[in-house]
Amino acid sequence: MNDGKSIDKTETQPITESSSISEAQSLDLKRRRLIRGAAGLAPVILTLRSGSASAFASGCAPLVQKDATTNTGSTTPIGEITNANGAVKASDKCVIQEKVQMCADQLSVSKKDTLLPADIGGVTLENNKLICSLGNDKTIAIVSATTSVF
């Protein structure tokens, strides 16, 4: 409820016709400043939201390593990544390479229609060896653990 007093901590004057007009102008100026400040933040918020939306919509996941391979035959440990580069870490995801395709940036991959849940595994560290849960005899792509695409 408006009791006619100024919002500011400045001196208040008795309400007269001229002070009522200047008080209304003061409130209008404050309202304009608030809207101008909010309008200044809107592009930042919209950019952040649209950027994350387009990244999600693109369906591309950051690629850690393209041509990784796991142990052959019955060699143990089962699923050991034999040629992991230094960027691969436990918690990343391993995916059957033929079930993904390179995105335009050549730094990320997207799913092919033939990708099944069984074609995606996790990377773990066991006895200082990186292990892909998909098993031996696999050519895999390793994607970042932070992706929500896979």
N, C-alpha and C positions, 0 to 999 in steps of 0.2 A: 504494500500500500504506500502510495506517495504522500508524504506529509508536507511536501513543498520545500523541504530543506535540501541544500546542495549536497551532492555525493562527496565532494572534495572535503579536505580538512581545512580549507580556506575559510575566511570569515563569512558568515552568512549575513545577509541583509534582510531587513523586513521585506516581505513580498509586496511589491508595488507593481504597477504595470510595466515600468522600465526594467526592474530587476527580474521580473518574470520572463521577459523576453531574453535577457542576457543569460538567465539560468537555462532556458530552453536551448539557446545557442550553444551553451557549454555542454549540455547533455548530448546535443546533436554532434558536436565535435568529438566527444568521447566515443559515441557510437561509431562515428566514421573511423576513428583510430582503431577501434576493435576490429571492425570489418576489414580495414586495410591490412592489419596484422594477420588476420586469418587468411586473407587472400594471398598474402605473401607466403604462407606455409602450404597452401593447397597444391601448388605445382610440385613441391618436394614430395609430399605424401602421394600424389597421383603418380609421379615418376617411379617411386619405390614400389608401389602396388602393381603398376603395369609392367615394370621390369620383371618382378617375380612371376607375374601371371604369364608373360610371354616365355620366360624360361621354362615354366611348367608346361605350357602349351606346346612348346617345341618338342618335348618328349626326348630330349637329349640328356645323357648323363656324362659327367666328366670322366674321361678315360685316363686310367693310371698306367696301364700297359696293354698294348694291342696283341702281340703274339707270344703269350706265355704258354708254356707246356707243362704237363704234369708227368710224373714218373711213367715209365713204360712197363708193360707186362705186369708181373707180380712183385715188382721192386717195392720195397718198403722204405720209408713210410708211404702208405697209400695216399695219393693226391699231392705229394710234395711238388711244389712249383720249382722246376729245375732251373729256370732262367729268369727268376724274378729280378726286376730292376730295383734300384734303391728306393724308389717311391712307393712300392707296394708295402702295405702294412696290414697287420691283423685287424680285422673288422671291415676291410674292403669286401667287395662282392666279386665273385668269379662267375663268368657267364660263358656258355659254349659260344665260341667265336662265330661260327656260321649262323648263329641265331640273332646276331646284331649287325647293324650297318653303320658305317661312318657318317657323321653329320657333316654339314657343309664346312664347318670350321676345322675339320680334321683333328680336333682335340676331344671330341666327344662321340658317343655312340647312341643309337636309338634301337628299340626293339623291332624285330621283324615280326610279321604276323604269325610265324610258326613257333615263336618262343613260348615255351611251357614253363610252369613253375619248377619242374624238375630240371630245367636247364640253367637254373640260377643257384649258386651255392655261396657259402661264406668262406672267407679266408681267416685262418687261425694260425697262431704261432705255437708250435709244439717242439720242444727240445731244440730251440733256435732255428727251426725250419718252418717256412711258410707252407701251409697245407690248404689246398682247395677241397672242399667237401664233395666235389663232383667225382672224385676218384682218379684212377690212372688212365693213361692213354687219351688225354684230352688236350685240345688246343683251345685256349681260353682267352677271353678279354677280361681285364680286371678294371672295375669301375669303382669310383669313390664311394666310401661308406655313407657319405652325406647325401647321396642322391635318393630321391623319392620315386624315380622313374622305374626302377627295378625292385 
